[in-house]
Amino acid sequence: MENEKGFTLVELLAMLVVLGILMGVTIPNITGILSQSKNNQILEDATKMIETTKIKIATHSTGYDKIPKISAGECIVLSLNYLNDNEDIGTGPNEGEYQDYDSYVVYTIEGKQRKYYVRLVEEVKGKYSGIDEVESQVLEKNTYNNIGPISSLKGISEASTPSEVQTKINKSCNVKYFK
């Protein structure tokens, strides 16, 4: 019995303790990285919506799909459904669906500054989360403070006139155009 090979019970227990410690340290780090990655995707998708809005406003000044010029106190509301014609913005990071009409960008002029406010709503199992009308400069700071639960949909898809859209958004501007 002098040549028996194998681990003793103490060695096996020591190995299990080491593995437990490693798992205790790595699992929270991995879940934190995954959560940060999901937040990054929401911020990137919201930024894409703002950039697409800028392009649409610049390139759709004539033709059948003309977006009118606005002045101070007026605004334009463009839905994700309208902005996502190339389908650059896919499903949400939590394996849910973005709400095409309840996700939108409000473009307005406040004083002499052009402002963009974005709302991006993802539905996962009947619950809504995302970004709720955050100004683009705040969004550029890449803060996760603006990402969270959203209590309800606003029903913009049911609106048929600019004044009906006006009652549903959180901005005090005269809606001149929406799509």
C-alpha positions in Angstrom: 0.0 0.0 0.0 3.0 2.3 -0.2 2.4 3.3 -3.9 -1.2 4.5 -3.6 -1.9 7.6 -5.6 -4.6 10.1 -5.1 -5.7 13.1 -3.0 -6.4 12.9 0.7 -9.7 14.2 2.1 -8.0 17.3 3.5 -6.5 18.1 0.1 -9.9 17.8 -1.6 -11.5 20.0 1.1 -8.8 22.6 0.7 -9.3 22.6 -3.1 -13.1 23.1 -2.7 -12.5 26.0 -0.3 -10.2 27.7 -2.8 -12.7 27.1 -5.7 -15.5 28.6 -3.5 -13.5 31.7 -2.8 -12.7 32.1 -6.5 -16.4 31.8 -7.4 -17.4 34.2 -4.7 -15.1 36.8 -6.1 -15.7 36.3 -9.9 -19.5 35.8 -10.1 -20.4 39.3 -8.8 -17.8 40.8 -11.1 -19.2 39.0 -14.1 -22.8 40.0 -13.3 -21.6 43.7 -12.9 -19.9 43.5 -16.3 -23.0 42.1 -17.9 -25.2 44.8 -16.4 -22.8 47.5 -17.5 -22.8 46.1 -21.0 -26.7 46.2 -21.2 -26.7 49.8 -20.0 -24.1 50.7 -22.6 -26.3 49.2 -25.3 -29.3 51.3 -24.2 -27.1 54.5 -24.2 -25.7 53.6 -27.7 -29.2 52.9 -29.1 -30.5 56.2 -27.6 -27.5 58.1 -29.1 -28.2 56.4 -32.5 -31.8 57.7 -32.3 -30.6 61.3 -31.7 -28.0 61.1 -34.6 -30.6 59.7 -36.9 -33.0 62.5 -36.0 -30.3 65.0 -36.9 -29.7 63.4 -40.2 -33.5 63.1 -41.0 -34.0 66.8 -40.2 -31.1 67.8 -42.3 -32.0 65.6 -45.3 -35.8 65.8 -45.3 -36.2 69.5 -45.9 -38.0 68.9 -49.2 -40.2 66.3 -50.8 -43.2 64.3 -49.7 -41.6 63.5 -46.4 -40.7 67.1 -45.6 -39.9 67.9 -42.0 -40.6 71.6 -41.4 -38.3 74.1 -39.8 -39.1 75.1 -36.3 -38.5 78.1 -34.1 -38.3 78.7 -30.4 -41.1 77.1 -28.5 -41.9 74.5 -31.2 -40.8 70.9 -31.5 -40.8 67.9 -33.7 -41.4 64.4 -32.4 -39.9 61.4 -34.3 -40.7 57.9 -33.2 -38.4 54.9 -33.2 -40.6 53.4 -35.9 -39.9 56.3 -38.2 -36.2 56.6 -37.3 -35.3 52.9 -37.5 -36.0 52.5 -41.2 -32.6 50.7 -41.7 -33.3 48.6 -38.6 -30.0 49.7 -37.0 -31.6 49.5 -33.6 -32.6 46.0 -32.9 -34.0 44.3 -29.8 -33.3 45.6 -26.4 -30.4 44.5 -24.3 -32.6 42.5 -21.9 -34.0 40.4 -24.7 -37.1 42.5 -24.9 -38.6 44.6 -27.7 -38.2 48.3 -28.0 -41.6 50.1 -28.2 -41.6 51.6 -31.7 -44.1 54.4 -31.0 -43.4 55.0 -27.4 -39.7 55.5 -28.0 -39.0 58.8 -29.7 -36.9 61.9 -29.9 -38.2 65.4 -29.3 -36.3 68.0 -31.2 -36.9 71.6 -30.0 -35.3 75.0 -29.8 -34.9 76.5 -26.3 -33.7 80.0 -26.5 -31.2 79.8 -29.3 -30.1 76.3 -28.6 -31.2 73.1 -30.4 -32.1 70.4 -27.9 -32.8 66.7 -28.4 -34.7 64.7 -25.8 -34.8 60.9 -26.1 -37.2 58.3 -24.7 -36.3 54.7 -25.4 -38.6 52.1 -23.9 -38.0 48.3 -23.8 -40.7 45.9 -22.8 -39.7 42.7 -21.1 -42.4 40.4 -19.8 -44.9 43.2 -19.4 -42.6 45.5 -17.6 -41.0 48.7 -19.1 -37.6 50.1 -18.6 -35.2 52.4 -20.5 -34.5 56.1 -20.8 -37.4 58.6 -20.2 -37.0 61.9 -22.1 -33.3 62.6 -21.3 -31.6 65.5 -22.9 -28.8 64.6 -25.3 -26.0 66.4 -23.4 -26.9 64.5 -20.3 -26.9 61.3 -22.3 -23.4 62.1 -23.7 -22.0 62.0 -20.2 -22.6 58.3 -20.3 -24.3 58.1 -16.9 -26.4 55.1 -16.0 -28.5 57.2 -13.6 -31.0 57.9 -16.4 -31.7 54.2 -17.1 -34.4 52.6 -15.1 -38.0 51.4 -14.8 -40.7 53.3 -16.8 -44.2 53.1 -15.2 -46.3 53.1 -18.3 -46.6 53.7 -22.0 -47.7 57.1 -23.3 -49.8 55.9 -26.2 -48.3 58.2 -28.8 -49.3 55.6 -31.5 -52.9 56.5 -30.8 -52.4 60.2 -31.4 -53.4 61.5 -34.8 -52.8 65.2 -34.5 -49.8 67.3 -33.1 -52.0 68.6 -30.3 -52.7 65.0 -29.2 -49.0 64.2 -29.2 -48.4 67.5 -27.2 -50.6 66.2 -24.4 -48.6 62.9 -24.1 -45.0 64.2 -24.1 -43.3 65.9 -21.1 -42.2 69.0 -23.0 -43.9 72.3 -23.0 -43.5 73.0 -26.7 -45.9 73.4 -29.6 -45.7 70.1 -31.6 -45.3 71.2 -35.2 -44.7 67.7 -36.7 -44.6 64.1 -35.6 -44.0 60.9 -37.4 
